[in-house]
Amino acid sequence: MGSGGIRNRRLLAICLSSLICVVYRLYFWESTPLPSTSPSGAKLHGFQQYGASWTSAAGTQTSAASQSPTLGVFPKPAFRPGFVQPAGYNYTRTLVVARTAEEDVDWVESELRSISFLETAIYTVDAPTAPFIVPENKGHEVMPYLTYIIDHYHNLSDITMFMHAHSATWHNDDLLGSQSSNMVHALSPPKVVRDGYFNMRCHHEPGCPDHIHPLEEDDALNKPEVTIFAPAWRELFPGVPVPKVLSQPCCAQFAVSRDRIHALPVEQYEFFRNWMLKTPLEDKLSGRVWEYVWQYIWTGLAEFCPKEHICYCDGYGVCFGGEDKYREFFDLRKKKSNWEKQVSDILGKENWVEGMAKTDPQDDAIVSQARRQIDQLDSEMKTLKEQAFERGKDPQSRALEGGRDWKMGDGF
């Protein structure tokens, strides 16, 4: 064969090879996600950012199975309002409880057994038993919360409630008797699904507003834990600027919809738990960091302080008819407290015995008046509270007070 034929065959082979390369390249151009850019400028391809290496507060670098230069940067989640089911729909729910062996959780069984479609997951952090086992007892409630999400990510209920072990405590909602079981019974599943994230404490104090200032050293005088927030934030959210303020009502009890949990990949929850496992911070500090981080990972907001009256009304069905009426109730309570203090101050006098001649007659008059006022205030507050619970039974009233649209046939 002549040299011309050989050259033609070589040229044809080169062309075919080039065509194959072009087709191959075009195929992967279409089928592979385009690289995004992290806040630090690093490009993220597909799932390569997951399992990234990170640096602990002690400066020790730790690596997960797959290394990445992105230092734990994950895609920014897209938070969208949830889709509420028709009225009467039975939402599935799971109550996750973090406890120590000495804490009594009998209330979960005795007071919640009547709730349909409710499952429970109780984590005893210092004496774990299958199937609810934590890898290590660190960070108070944070470890069981994250562990439940990781282990059940692909079979979550419609709503997951995360709560402490006590049946009653000061930081529960006092209009519900400060009882955990009352909060679980009254919680509105549509509210949680609609919002995605619901802090189960309605009262702002402590935690709201304008609570933690991670970048202000002076704030550490009143809140010593403030000094660890900025470095912890940079480890948990690399490339994301440290917020000037972090706020939400205390104390790490909340409900989250399945869709909102799924807004973050399971690998990100694993990254968060790895941070908790590796951090040298003592438990009370690492737990305190997360107390004011949960709202950020599920709402994207550093400050999350919903109106108290809307939280009570749309969240629990305790509707006073607006913020002014809600404040009126607590103004009455404050007046009652002032009268009670006057009585207490007088009763504290060593020589006071009501009606005895040796006592100051003026004290007798004050105590008598105070008790009448207290009885009157109790009666007024009882009426307002009963009306609020009754009003909360009407889905339209809840929508009106919550400032959302409602049409005939809508549920809560």
Secondary structure, DSSP 8 states (H G I E B T S, - for coil): --HHHHHHHHHHHHHHHHHHHHHHHHHHHHHS---EE-TTS-EE-TTTTTT--EE-TTS-EE--SS--TTTT--------------TT----EEEEEEE-TTS--HHHHHHHTT-TTEEEEEEETTS-BTTB--SS--TTTHHHHHHHHHHTGGG--SEEEEEES-SB-TTS-GGGTTBHHHHHHH--HHHHHHHSEEES----TTT-SS-B-TT-GGGGGT-GGGGGHHHHHHHHSTTS---S-BB--SSS-EEEEHHHHTTS-HHHHHHHHHHHHH--S-HHHHHHHHHTTHHHHHHS-SB----HHHHHHHHHS---SSHHHHHHHHHHHHHHHHHHHHHHHHHTSTT--TT-TTS-HHHHHHHHHHHHHHHHHHHHHHHHHHHHHHHTT-HHHHHHHHT----TT---
